[in-house]
Amino acid sequence: MALAHYLTIFGNRRVAASLGLGFASGLPLALTAGSLQAWLTVTGLDIATIGYFALIGQPYTYKFLWSPLLDRFEPPFLGHRRGWLLITQLLLAAAIFAMSLVNPVVSPGLLAGFGVAVAFLSASQDIAYDAYRTELLQDDERGAGAAVGVLGYRLAMLVSGAFALIIAERQLGWPGTYRLIAAIMAGMAIVTLLSPKLALPDKPASPAGLELKGFVAMLLGGGLGFLLARNGLELAGIPTEGKGWGLVYLVGEVMLAGALAIWAARWVGFPALTGPLDEFLSRRSAWMLLALIVLYKLGDAFAGSLTTTFLLRGVGFSQTEVGEVNKVFGLIATLVGALVGGLWMARLGLWRALLLFGILQAVSNLMYWLLAVSGKSYGLMVLAVGVENFCGGMGSTAFVALLMALCHAQFTATQFALLSALAAFGRVYVGPASGVMVEAFGWPNFFLTTVLTALPGLVLLLVLRNQIMGLYSVQPLVLE
């Protein structure tokens, strides 16, 4: 396959839409995280209150709960998926603008409420974007689409993160900065309108009332499971504190809540959720595929969970040095890795790209081990950060392409949201485990362990070779 063909893939309208909508997807994230914390800090809000504001980002973790509704119900305009994209983008612009009108010191609760609205709408946009991109891209475009999606997402985070910090301090202040980003968010609606149109698919009809009742039952079942897990072990006298126990306890709560949520959905009837689940679980080696989703990026997640702490405390670099290298240069390396991965994947195919990139992202963790045993060295830090982020970017491109390939066209929004939530499960819970491991083994042995942690995913990949190489997709009807 010639280079000209690769460039043609990267330059077509479907891949371009992935870039623009990836930017729209990443733009709101920092507004409820780092940028919001900076705003609250300069206004003089106390640390305890600022800490509570971190909770407003929870909708990103639980977006799979309402993803079935975006699969089942469709706005009556713009064709498949684009209606939800337009709605969420316009509402996001309004919610971000509303945040700019609130004084954090006078009305922190109101600001938090608008922040939750931004996080909810942003997570909903992510659901629609992931489903749209999955259905839009053809098989040989998935690598390129995943790569430029990562590129757009990361560039948007620079705009609402680093750029916002600079312009807020030097020119506009935080309210003015939020208004500017609200205007940019509103402009993303133009990208949606110019993106290729997908025809509405034929879907089995199910009563709207049943779907809504099932959705409520799922929420109630999950809440009951969480409460039972939270109080059950304490009532039984089982220890829940101490290093390691808190993490086990939390995982148990999540697992019981999820099990009861699915049981309640089946008992009452929630086809928009149970249909996608049953379809996926009916596939050959379905449980092994789910395990692969959890394990493939686990070693990378372990290594990345404490990178900043390692560079600051473990090796002794300054905050400025870490910011310049780990944040700025590391981001550039990730973007380059994602683009190179997408280009290379068009030649390798999905399974071989997953294997090669998975090996590289595992081995790249040894660069941090080398830094840990060698001691402080600015050049070695630049090399370690560059290699690890470059290989991680390639791995992310192949991994997103795998998630897209695993989604059935009829249930794209729900299945992608569920799979991506499952993929995030490991990343969310490795942080506490990483801290315990560092204290127990030290930094060099910790990074050696992260390499070993990546091996089960690679072994599973070898076992699932035929299933992954045989993945197919039902191509959508694209109305140019």
C-alpha positions, -999 to +999 in steps of 0.1 A: +000+000+000+016+033-011+022+063+010-001+083-012-030+060-002-022+065+035-022+103+030-055+100+011-070+081+041-059+109+065-072+136+042-107+124+035-139+140+048-147+112+073-113+114+090-114+152+090-147+150+108-131+128+135-104+156+140-129+184+143-153+165+166-124+152+186-115+188+193-151+195+204-150+165+226-119+175+245-127+212+248-149+211+280-128+187+300-104+211+317-132+236+324-145+212+351-110+202+362-076+220+361-088+253+348-117+255+372-093+247+401-070+275+389-100+299+389-112+289+423-076+292+437-070+328+425-104+339+439-092+328+473-116+299+479-105+276+507-087+243+498-114+221+513-141+237+490-118+234+460-113+197+468-150+191+468-153+207+433-133+177+419-165+156+424-183+175+396-164+154+370-182+122+380-205+121+349-175+112+328-171+080+348-207+070+347-217+080+311-225+045+302-256+047+324-275+069+300-258+059+268-286+034+260-310+063+258-289+079+231-290+047+212-328+043+216-340+078+210-329+100+181-336+138+175-357+143+144-330+162+125-295+160+110-297+122+105-281+096+127-260+108+157-254+143+145-286+156+162-273+146+196-239+162+188-256+195+179-278+195+209-250+188+234-226+213+218-251+242+219-262+233+255-225+231+265-219+266+251-248+278+272-237+260+304-200+272+300-213+308+295-235+304+326-204+294+347-188+327+336-216+347+352-212+332+387-189+346+414-172+315+430-168+332+463-205+344+466-222+314+450-199+283+449-228+259+450-244+275+419-210+274+401-207+237+410-242+231+397-234+246+363-201+226+364-220+193+368-242+203+339-210+209+318-196+176+328-229+158+320-233+174+286-196+168+278-199+131+287-231+129+265-213+146+236-185+120+241-211+092+238-225+106+206-191+114+191-177+079+198-207+063+183-207+086+152-170+081+146-173+043+150-201+041+124-187+067+100-152+053+095-145+024+072-122-004+082-090+010+067-098+044+082-101+034+118-064+039+126-063+073+110-096+083+126-084+072+160-051+091+156-066+124+145-094+120+172-066+118+198-049+148+182-080+169+182-089+160+218-054+168+231-052+201+212-086+211+227-073+203+262-043+227+255-068+254+245-090+250+276-060+242+298-027+259+291-040+286+268-069+294+292-044+298+321-023+322+301-051+343+287-070+344+320-039+359+338-028+383+311-059+396+294-095+383+300-096+371+336-114+338+343-150+349+335-139+363+302-119+332+294-149+310+300-170+332+277-144+329+250-144+291+253-182+291+253-180+309+219-155+284+206-178+256+218-208+271+200-186+273+169-182+235+170-218+232+159-205+243+125-182+212+124-212+190+132-233+206+104-204+201+079-197+165+089-209+136+067-245+126+073-254+090+084-287+075+074-310+064+102-305+027+108-334+002+110-338-006+147-362-029+165-389-008+180-393-010+218-419+011+238-404+043+250-421+039+284-405+006+289-371+020+282-375+049+306-389+026+333-359+002+328-335+032+330-349+042+364-349+006+377-312+003+367-303+035+386-322+023+417-306-012+415-272+003+413-278+026+442-291-003+463-260-023+454-237+005+464-254+010+498-254-028+505-217-030+498-209+002+517-226-011+549-225-049+546-188-054+553-189-030+583-220-048+598-202-082+593-172-069+611-148-073+581-119-048+582-122-021+555-094+002+564-056+000+561-034+000+530-050-021+503-083-026+520-098+007+509-092-002+472-106-037+476-136-022+494-142+003+466-139-022+438-164-044+457-189-016+459-187-009+422-190-045+412-220-052+434-237-019+423-231-029+387-245-064+391-277-052+408-281-025+382-280-050+354-303-074+373-329-046+379-327-036+342-334-072+331-361-077+357-381-046+347-371-046+311-345-022+296-338-034+260-316-005+251-291-018+277-297-055+278-298-058+240-262-045+235-250-066+265-266-098+252-253-092+217-217-087+229-218-116+254-231-139+227-199-136+207-171-162+208-146-155+236-166-125+247-153-126+283-117-129+271-123-098+249-136-079+279-105-090+299-083-078+271-100-044+272-091-041+309-056-054+306-042-040+274-033-005+287-029-016+324+009-015+324+009+019+308-017+031+333+004+019+362+035+036+350+016+069+343-003+070+375+026+084+396+049+098+369+047+134+382+053+123+418+083+102+407+099+130+387+094+155+416+100+134+447+116+103+434+143+119+413+142+155+425+134+176+394+118+211+399+081+218+391+092+239+361+113+211+347+085+186+351+060+210+336+081+217+306+091+181+299+064+159+313+034+180+304+044+200+272+070+177+256+051+146+268+019+158+251+038+165+219+053+130+220+018+115+226+004+134+196+032+124+173+029+088+185-008+087+178-003+100+143+025+077+135+005+048+150-025+056+128-003+058+097+016+026+106-017+008+115-030+012+080-002-011+068+000-035+098-037-041+103-055-041+137-041-072+154-005-068+144-006-031+154-021-040+188+007-065+194+036-043+182+024-012+199+015-031+231+051-045+233+065-011+227+044+006+253+053-021+278+091-019+271+090+019+272+083+017+309+119+006+314+130+041+306+116+052+339+133+023+356+166+034+340+160+069+353+152+056+388+184+036+390+206+062+373+195+092+394+187+128+383+196+134+347+177+160+326+186+144+293+175+110+305+142+124+318+135+140+283+143+107+267+122+087+291+092+110+289+095+111+251+098+074+245+070+064+270+045+090+257+053+083+220+048+045+225+017+051+246+002+073+219+007+045+194-009+021+218-039+044+224-045+047+186-047+009+181-067+005+213-094+030+202-095+013+169-101-020+187-130-005+206-146+007+174-141-026+157-158-044+186-190-023+184-220-036+166-236-010+143-270-013+160-257-006+195-227+016+189-233+043+216-240+018+244-213-007+235-186+019+231-195+036+263-195+003+282-162-008+267-145+025+273-158+026+309-144-009+313-111+003+299-111+032+324-118+008+353-081-002+355-068+033+350-091+046+378-081+021+404-044+017+398-035+049+416-040+036+452-023+003+443+006+021+427+013+041+459+013+010+480+037-008+456+061+021+456+062+022+494+067-015+495+092-021+466+107+013+458+107+031+425+130+009+404+111-023+413+078-005+408+086+003+372+098-032+366+065-044+379+046-022+354+063-040+326+052-074+340+017-060+345+015-055+307+023-091+299-012-107+306-028-083+281-002-093+255-007-130+262-045-126+258-039-107+225-020-138+212-048-161+223-074-139+206-055-135+174-081-152+151-111-133+167-095-099+164-082-105+128-117-116+119-135-086+132-158-070+108-181-040+108-214-033+092-207-003+070-231+027+074-248+045+046-230+078+043-250+105+026-224+130+013 
